[in-house]
Each structure stands twice: as structure tokens, then as C-alpha cells.
Amino acid sequence: KRNFTNLFPSVFVNYAINKKNTVTVSYSRRITRPTYQDLNPFIFFLDSLQYRQGNPFLLPQFTNNIELSHSFNGKIITTLNYNDTKNVISQLLKQNEDDRIVFLTVENVASFRNMGISITVPIAVTKWWNLNFFTNIFNNHYKGMYNADPIDISYTSFMANTTNTFTIKKGFTMERGGFYRAKGVDNLSIAQPVYQMSIAAQKQILKGK
């Protein structure tokens, strides 16, 4: 049996340096509660060699987030962020001491610190081509214990996202988008690079109706 009473404030302060430059400082505290399945202690078989079991002693994780953002002309936005999370909820593999069968469970394994910088830039390349570019360079750092062994994992990575809009003629546009996320560490796992691209076309008919 547990009882929690916590405060989760959000504070934002804006300062207009001049007509084109605005600075924003923000602080927020958030909670991530365990899901029902994460708490459920009953066994769910994944296959003949593995099973999943929840952890009824799991605690919620708490995150403090600080951001400093600069906006130029309401379009180019640069943001520095820092957040610190305690009692990180992580999926991990353990072995049953009786039969040595591997099973998947959830525990509060580590503390997590994330810091980075992101930039959003809209670019009017030509009258018929508009580009929106976003990139985020960040460092993830996990520190804690896993199976009585200390954890200290830190990795710097980045991701980028672009959206291109082409106006072929009035009422007919095309869009090409995509993103790339470099290799990084996420929740005690090494995530390999991922990329995706898409293309779309839109044609208005019946005089724009």
C-alpha cells in the first residue's frame, strides 16, 4: 500500500528583447506512472523459452525539465534543454534462479539525464519550394544498477527531420519528407540508426471545393 502526494508545477517566462527576438525559460515537473501490465505479477508466455512478468513493487518515475528557447522573427527557434529523471522504468531480461529460464520484467533501474540543443528553421528556397528543417543533438546518460552490476552509459547522438513542399501550379502541390536518427542509447538499449522517407501529392478539384 502506497500513498503519494506530489506537486507538478509548470512555469513559463517570456521576454521580448525586441520585435524579432524572444527568449523563453520554462520549468516543469512530470510523472510517468507504471501501466497495469507493468504491475501485473502474473506470467504471460511469449514462447516456449521466455515469459513476461510484471513487477507489483514498481514505482512511478519523476522528471524535472528545464528549457531555454530563443525565437527569431517567430520562425527560427533554438532550444537548449536539460531534464533529469529518477526511478527510470525499464524493461530488462532476468534469469529465474530455479530453472535458469530467461524472462522479461520491468524495474526501476536507473536515473536518466538528457541534455541537448534543437534548431527549427523554415526556409523559403524559391516561390514554389518551401523547406522546414529540424535537428536535435543530444546526450543520454543512464546511471544505476542492473543485476547487482553498476550501470553508467552515456551516448551523444542526433536526429534530423525535413519537410519539403513544392507548389507545381495553383491547386497542385507535392511534398517530400523524411527523418534520420543516428545510433544512440535508449532505455538501456542500443538503438541502431533509423531513417524514413515519404512522398505525397495533393490536387484540389471542383474549383478548390
Residue pairs with C-beta under 8 A, 6 or more apart in sequence:
4 60
6 31
6 62
7 29
8 28
8 29
8 30
8 31
9 27
9 28
9 29
10 26
10 27
10 28
10 29
11 26
11 27
11 28
12 24
12 25
12 26
13 24
13 25
13 26
14 22
14 23
14 24
15 22
15 23
15 24
16 22
17 23
20 72
20 73
21 70
21 71
21 72
22 70
22 71
22 74
23 68
23 69
23 70
23 71
24 67
24 68
24 69
24 70
24 71
25 66
25 67
25 68
25 69
26 65
26 66
26 67
26 69
27 64
27 65
27 66
27 67
28 64
28 65
29 62
29 63
29 64
29 65
30 62
30 63
30 65
31 60
31 61
31 62
31 63
32 60
32 61
32 62
32 63
32 89
33 60
34 55
34 58
34 59
34 60
34 89
34 106
37 54
38 54
38 55
38 58
38 89
38 106
39 54
39 55
39 56
39 58
40 54
40 56
41 53
41 54
41 55
41 56
42 53
42 54
43 51
43 52
43 53
43 103
44 51
44 52
44 53
45 51
45 52
46 52
46 104
49 101
49 102
50 101
50 102
50 103
50 104
51 101
51 103
51 104
52 103
52 104
52 105
53 103
53 104
53 105
54 105
54 106
55 105
55 106
55 107
58 89
58 106
58 107
58 108
59 87
59 108
60 87
60 89
61 85
61 86
61 87
61 88
61 89
61 108
62 85
62 86
62 87
63 83
63 84
63 85
63 86
64 83
64 84
64 85
65 81
65 82
65 83
66 81
66 82
66 83
67 79
67 80
67 81
67 82
68 79
68 80
68 81
69 77
69 78
69 79
69 80
70 77
70 78
70 79
71 77
72 78
75 121
75 122
76 119
76 120
76 121
76 122
77 119
77 120
78 117
78 118
78 119
78 120
79 117
79 118
79 119
80 116
80 117
81 114
81 115
81 116
81 117
81 118
82 113
82 114
82 115
83 113
83 114
83 115
84 111
84 112
84 113
85 111
85 112
85 113
85 114
86 111
87 108
87 111
88 108
88 109
88 110
88 111
88 112
88 142
88 144
88 187
89 106
89 107
89 108
90 106
90 107
90 108
90 109
90 110
90 187
90 188
91 104
91 105
91 106
91 187
92 104
92 105
92 106
92 107
92 109
92 146
92 188
93 102
93 103
93 104
94 102
94 103
94 105
94 147
95 101
95 102
95 103
96 102
96 103
109 142
109 144
109 145
109 146
109 151
109 188
110 142
110 143
110 144
110 145
110 146
110 151
110 188
111 142
111 143
111 144
112 140
112 141
112 142
112 143
113 140
113 141
113 143
114 138
114 139
114 140
114 141
115 138
115 139
116 136
116 137
116 138
116 139
117 136
117 137
117 138
118 134
118 135
118 136
118 137
119 133
119 134
119 135
120 132
120 133
120 134
121 132
121 133
121 134
122 130
122 131
122 132
122 133
123 130
123 131
123 132
123 133
124 130
124 131
125 131
127 167
128 166
128 167
128 168
129 164
129 165
129 166
129 167
130 164
130 165
131 162
131 163
131 164
131 165
132 162
132 163
132 165
133 160
133 161
133 162
134 160
134 161
134 162
135 158
135 159
135 160
135 161
136 158
136 159
136 160
137 156
137 157
137 158
138 156
138 157
138 158
139 154
139 155
139 156
139 157
140 153
140 154
140 155
140 157
140 184
140 185
140 186
141 153
141 154
142 151
142 152
142 153
142 154
142 185
142 187
142 188
143 151
143 152
143 153
144 150
144 151
145 151
146 188
151 188
153 185
153 188
154 185
155 183
155 184
155 185
157 181
157 182
157 183
157 184
157 185
158 181
158 182
159 179
159 180
159 181
159 182
160 179
160 180
161 177
161 178
161 179
162 177
162 178
162 179
163 175
163 176
163 177
164 175
164 176
164 177
165 173
165 174
165 175
166 173
166 174
166 175
166 176
167 173
168 174
171 203
171 204
171 205
171 208
172 201
172 202
172 203
172 204
173 201
173 202
174 199
174 200
174 201
174 202
175 199
175 200
175 201
175 202
176 197
176 198
176 199
176 200
177 197
177 198
177 199
177 200
178 195
178 196
178 197
178 198
179 195
179 196
180 193
180 194
180 195
181 191
181 193
181 194
181 195
182 193
183 190
183 191
183 192
183 193
184 190
184 191
185 191
